[in-house]
Amino acid sequence: MKIIVDAMGGDNAPQAPVRGALQAVKEYGAEVILVGRGEEILKVLHEDGLSDLPPGVEITHADQVVEMCDNPATAFKEKKNSSLTVGLKLLKEGAGDAFVSAGSTGALLSAATLLTKRIKGIRRASLAPVIPTGNGGAVLIDCGATAECTPEFLLQFAFMGSYYADRVLGRPEPKVGLLNIGAEPSKGTDLQREAYELLEKAGNEGRINFVGNVEAREAVEGAVDVIVSDGYSGNIFLKAMEGTALFLSREIKKMFYKNLKTKVAGLMVKGEIDGLKKVMSSNEVGGTALLGIAQPVIKAHGSSDAYAIKNAVRQAIEFQKSGIIEDITENVAHMRLPVKKLAGGNNVDGSDD
């Protein structure tokens, strides 16, 4: 399998993407195409004592870089020879099986949508990270790709997240919950109430295992395998979890460094503390799948180190092998609401599909 890696994307590029990709080649047996400024990629290899490209590694030169300050909606068009644009074009042309980037989320989402395209019938692509929960992790969909959603978007997110939890997390009939401020069907805004009806109908038809609304507290405790949300609420939920993890980590560290007695106690439970850090670390997951795109695309965290990029490549391999895109394509008719036509023949939502 050949994975295309954006060598210039992220805060630690090109060192982290290059080194992480090479680690993935060794550990997973994958082939990689490093896309970016060839001389900078080779410099990293030379710094690591490599005079030649290792087996299974290719370089495709792209001399432009999409910066975080660039307009995410147009950057890939304005910088047609950027590592992000060139990498996605390679994916579209079949030169690789999946694409990994730690670059701008907005630019990646826009470019993936317009270059590699969404699966026909899917209204919006979504960011679907696996977050740590009491049941070993849950898919949060969406976490920021689409801030303003319709009930149909949330219905599609539920289906896509369910397939991902089944195929990648190994959760047969995953429990799907709608993130809300209460368990009752009447809770939330019009969006949540209308989405609840659609999800309940899909559940009654046996297409997803919808268990109702889920509050943030219960979601973190592990009540469901898939947490369905609009991108605005999902992003706040995700960032709150990340902030809480950082806060607790600092407080635990302060507690064990208080005096000699607590330092000894800290040494005794060091393994357990390290295990907790590992559970909470985004580096272990590697990246976030863009569900709804017609080909596998993984968004790695902007601050990813080489270890995180290696895991993002692993996730890309799993994503490509999983069959999720085929699942979505085959079942997209069940995720769509009937389209009402206006007198002129156009759809009421302005779409043409």
N, C-alpha and C positions, 0 to 999 in steps of 0.2 A: 504494500500500500504506500502511496506517495502523498505526503502532506506538504502543502505550501505554507511557508512561514514568513510573515511580514517581519523582516529583519530590522526595520527602522521604526517599528511601532513600539510605543511605551516609554516610560521614564528612564529605563535602563538599557535602551537600545544603543548600539547593536549588540553589546556584550551579552545581555541576558537572552535575547532570542536566539543568537548564534549558539551559545554554549548549551542552552536548554534543548535546542533542536539536535545538537550532536549527542547529548545524553540520551535523547529519545531514540536516535538511530541505534545506539549501542544496546539500550535496555529493551526496546520493543521490536527491533528489527525492521523498523520503518525506513522508507526513503524520504528525504526532504528536499524541497526546493527553497533555498534562501533567497528572498527577493529584497533587493535594496542596493545601496552603493557598494559595488563590488570591491573597491579598494579598502573600504572600511571593514567589510566582512572578512576579507583576507588578512587585514591587520589583526583582528581578533584571533584568527586561527594561528597566525605567526606568534602572537603573544603567548599562546598555549603550546607552542613548540611544534606546530603542524606546518610543514612546508608545502604539503599538497592537500588537495581536498580528500577527505576520507571517503571510502566506498559508500555509496548510497546518498551522497550529498552533492547537490548541484547549486549553482548560483545563477540567478537571472538578474541582470543589472537594471536598476531603476534609480535615476539620479535625483528624484524629488521626494520630499517627505511631507506628509500631511501633519501639520502641527496642531496642537490643542487650541491655538488661537484662531485657526482657520474656520471659516463658515462651514459647519458640518454638512449642510444641505448641498453645498456646491463645490466643496474642496476637491472631491474626486474628479469633477469635470474640469476644474481650473488647473489641477495638477494631474494631467493625464499620464505622466510618466512617474507618478508616485509609487512607492512600494505597495501601498494599499490597492490602488487602482490596477496596477499591473498584476498583482497577485490574484485579485478577483477575476480578472480577464483570463488568466491561466486556468482558474477553476472552471469558469464558464466554457472554455474551449476543450476541457477534458484533459489538460496536462497534469492535473493532480486530482486527488479524491476528496480533499477537504482543505479548508483555509483557516489559519490561526493568526490572530493579530491582537496585540496589546495596545493598539493605537486608539484614536478618538472613537468613542462609542457611537456618537451621532453620525460621523462620517462613514463608519463601517456599516451602520444600519442603512443609511441612504444609498451607499454604493451597492451593498448586497441586494437591496430591493430593486434598484434600477438596472444593475448589470447582470446579476445571476437570476433575478426575478423571484417573486413569491410563487408558491404553489398555487395553481389556478383555483380560484374560489376562496382562498384565504385573504381576509380583509387587511390584516396587519400582521407583520412579523412581530415576534415577542422575544424578550430576554428572559431566559428561564434558568436562573442559578439554582443549584442544590444547596440549601442552607442547613446548618446543623440544628437538629431538633431531638427531642427525647426518644424518637423512634428510629434514630439512625440517619436522619436527613429527610428533607421534603423539597419538592420542586415548587419554587415561587414563580408564578407566571401571571402577570408581567411585573418586572421590577424597574421599569423606567422607559421602555421603548415608546409606549403610547400613553401619554398622560390623560388624555380625554378619550374615553371609550364609550361604545354603545353596548347594549346587552348582548348583541350578536358577537361582538369582539370577545366578551367574557365567555360566551358559550364555546367559541373556537379555542380560546386559551385552555378551557377545561379539558377539551378533547386532546389537544396537543400535549398538555402537561401529563395527562393520564397515560398516553402512549409512551412518553419519555420515562415516567416512573416505572412502568411495566418493563420496558425494554432495557433501560440502562441501570435503574436501581434494583431491578429484579423483584418488583412488587406486583404480583398478579392481582387483578381487580383492585387497583390502588384507590384508597379513600380520597374523594375530592371534596374540598370544603371551600366555601365562598367567604373571603375575608370580610368581616363586618363588625359592627359595634355591639352585636347581641345575637343570640341564637335563634330568636323568633323570626319567621319569614317576613314579618312586617317591619323589621328593623332596617335602617339605612336610608339612603336617598332613593329616588326613582330608579337610578341605575341598578343598585343592588336588588331592589324589590323585583324589577322586571327580569333581571338576570336570574334571580332565584327561580322564577317560574320556568324559564327555559331550561335551566339545569335540572330542575325537578322532573320536567317532562322527559329529558334525555335519560335521567336515572330510571324513571318508571319504564322506559322502553328497553332498559338493560344495556344501553350504549356506554354509560359511564357509571361509576359507583359513587353517586352524589350523596353525601351524608348531611348536607345542610350548611347553614352559616357556621363560621368558626371565628372566635375572637382571637386576637393576637396572642394572648396568654396561652390559650389552649393549643394554638398552632405551634408555638415554641415547645410546648410540653410533648408534642408528638401526636396530636389527635388525628391528623390527616397526613396523607402522602403527597397531596397536591394542594397548594394554596392558590386560589384564583383571585386575582385583583386587577384593578386598573393600574396603569403604570405609575400614577401619582401616589396613590396610597401604598402600592407595593414598594416603591423606592423609599418612602418614609419608614416603612416597616423594616426594610433591609438595613438602612443606615442606622436606625435605632438599635438594631441587633448588633451591628458592628461597633457602635459607640459603647454599648453596654459591655461587650466583650473586652474592649480596651480598658474601660474603667475598672472592671473587676480584676483584670490582669494586673493593673497598677496597684490596686488595693491589696491584693493577695501578696504581691511582692513586698509592699511596705510592711505588711503584717509579719512576714517571715524574716525581715531584716531589722526588726525592732530591737532585739537584744540577742545575747548569746543563746539563751534558751530557745527562742523562736527560730534562730538560725539552725540549730541542731534539729529541731522539729521539721524545718524546711528541707533539710538534707534527707530526712527519713521518708518524706513524701514526694521527693523530687520527681520520681518516675511518674507518679499520678498527675502531678502538675504539668509535666511535659506532655503527657497524654491528653490532658484537657486543652492545652495550647494547640495541639495538633488537630483536635476535633474542631476548634474554632477558627483555624487558619484557612484563608481562602487559597493559599498556595497548594494545599492538598488536593483541592478540586481542580485547580488549574484555570478554569474559565467557565464562561456561560454560553450555552447553546443559543443560537438564533433560530428559534422554531418558526416554521412557516416559510422559510427560504427554500428554494427548490434544490439546493445543494448544501452540504454540511459546512457551516461557518461557526467558529468558536471565537468568542471575545474574551481574551485574557485580561486580567486586571492591569491597569496602567502602571502600577508599581511592581509588576511581576519580576521576580528574580529568575535565574536559570532553572531552578527547581520547579517553580510554578509553570514556566513555559514547557518544560518536559512533561508535566502533568496535563497541560492543555493539549499537547500533541497526543497523549494517551487518550484524552477525552474525545479528541477529533476522530481517532481510530475507532473508538467504541461507538461514537455517533454514526460514522459511516457504515459500520457493520450491523447496526441495530435494526435497520428496516423501518425506522420511525417515519422517514419521508414517504415511504411507500404506504405505511398505515394511514398517514394524513391524506395522501392523494386518493386512496381508495375509499375513504370515508367522508370526504369533504362535503358530499351532498347532505349528510346528516348534521352538518355544522352550519348550514345556511338557512336563513329565513326566506320565505317566499318573497320575491321581488315584485313590488307593485309598479306597474307601468303608468306613465302619464299619457295624456292624449297624443303627444308628439312622438311617443315611442321610447322616450328616455326613462331610465330608472329613477325612482324618487330620490335615491341617494346620489345620483349623478354618475353612477358606475355604469360600465358597459358589459359586465359579465354576470 
